[in-house]
Every structure is written in structure tokens, then in C-alpha cells.
Amino acid sequence: MTQRDVISDLTAAAEEFEELITGIDEAAWQRETPAPGWTVADQVAHLAFIFRLAGTAASDAELFGAMAAKAASDFDGAVNAALAEYAGYAPEALRARWRSETDTAIKALAAVPADQVVPWLVRPLPPAVLASAGMMEMFAHGQDVADALGVTRERTDRLWWLALFVTLTWDFGYQARGLTPPPAPFRFELTAPSGATWEFGPVEAGQKITGPAEDLCLLATRRRHRDDLALTAIGPDADAWLDIAQAYRGPAGEGRRPGQFKA
């Protein structure tokens, strides 16, 4: 595949998200999204908070440590506090605040040498991995906004970073449920939006997931139910994984119902 640059791709993903929320009226900002209790404005505020965390982690480890300590003791509380902080913003001011936090984070991540690590909520991460986590957040919450607005998103091969991130975090679904993951990771053979084939995981793995990369990303961000996706599992462990896959730590949330969205 063509060599990709995560900073360039994250920048492009931010521009795509900004196009999604630019020019919508105030009623649209207050529209409920498929995430129960979250409006479009809440989704944008959450992304502003997450990218503020990432930008701080990459630029000021001491300040990030103080922010992370609060989030570690009560992450849901920290998220809710962030939503409350942004609640008084008018739509244009909120969009500008999100864009500022995102641009700052991207610049800070780009400045970290690739062979160093950035402190994060559980353990330090290479800047490319943290940027990939940012791609995951942008994809997931962008999907919620798109669903609320009735917009169909055009996928690109920028999804490679999210597909990689999903395969790196394949055990998060087990952790969230107090389950023991299988002893060996799965093999993933995916079809990219461009039609290319992406392969992750050991070639000799006995358990395999195949299908569109977009579907894997929708599954692992829990924005679509497995019944509405064209993913195939080979092996009982891989099949069970399709029910619990998630690319983020913490509670899985309600996810989406079978048939909730058109295929």
C-alpha cells in the first residue's frame, strides 16, 4: 500500500468533520444523536475535550498528569464535566473551540519524535498510535453526527489508521467485560475503501476476521451492530469477538440495535 502519514490523515479527517458541522442551523446542533442523551453539540464538545487532552499530553506532561488523575478516578465524570464546560457555547463558538483544540493537538503530536512516547490515560503511547486514537474518536463521533443529520459519509483509505488501531486494541472488549481474552490475537484481512487488501495480525492465526475495513471500524466503535455489517469470522473465538469488539477502554455503552440503520 502507499505509505500513509497519520498527521496528514488526521488533519484531513478534521477538515472532513468541520465540513459536516459547518453551516448547520441551531436546531441541528441540538438534534439528538444515536448516542442516548447526546446532541450534535455534545458530540462536538466531547471531541474538543478529547483533543485538548491529547494536545496537553503531547506538549505538557505535568499538566496532563493532573488532568489525567481526575479522569482516571472518574472518566465518565470528567467527560460529563467537559460537556458542561462547553454547554454555554453558541454553535459557531463551539465549532471554533473544537477546531482550535484539534489543531493544537495535531501540531503537538507532530512535534513529538516518532521514537518517543506520549503520556496517556493508561500507559504512554507512541505519537502515531495516539494520533490513530484521535482518528478513532473523530470517526466514531463523526458517525453519530452524520447519522443525526442524515448524511452519508464518503470513506477513504485514511481508515487504515483506525483499522490498525482496532487490531492493536482487539482485547479491549474483553477487558471492559471482565473476560479473559484468547491467548493469541486474530488475523484480520480487510478490503479498503479503495479496493486494496489490508492485512493485520499473524499469518498463522487460527482465528480470522474478514470483510470491509469500514465495517470493522463501525463495529469496533460500536456505531453499527454486527448483524448489519458484512464481516465474517473464522473460528469460535473470532465469532464471539464480533459481539464484544470495541476500540476504546471503559464501559461498552448500549451500542446500536440490529436494523437501526439501513445497510
Sequence and secondary structure as in RCSB ss.txt:
>XXXX:A:sequence
MTQRDVISDLTAAAEEFEELITGIDEAAWQRETPAPGWTVADQVAHLAFIFRLAGTAASDAELFGAMAAKAASDF
DGAVNAALAEYAGYAPEALRARWRSETDTAIKALAAVPADQVVPWLVRPLPPAVLASAGMMEMFAHGQDVADALG
VTRERTDRLWWLALFVTLTWDFGYQARGLTPPPAPFRFELTAPSGATWEFGPVEAGQKITGPAEDLCLLATRRRH
RDDLALTAIGPDADAWLDIAQAYRGPAGEGRRPGQFKA
>XXXX:A:secstr
     HHHHHHHHHHHHHHHHTT  HHHHT B SSTT BHHHHHHHHHHHHHHHHHHHH HHHHHHHHHHHHH H
HHHHHHHHHHHTT  HHHHHHHHHHHHHHHHHHHHTS TTS B  SSS B HHHHHHHHHHHHHHHHHHHHHHHT
      TTHHHHHHHHHHTTTHHHHHTT    SS  EEEEE TTS EEEES TT S EEEEEHHHHHHHHTTSS 
GGGS  EEESHHHHHHHHH  SSSS       TTSS  
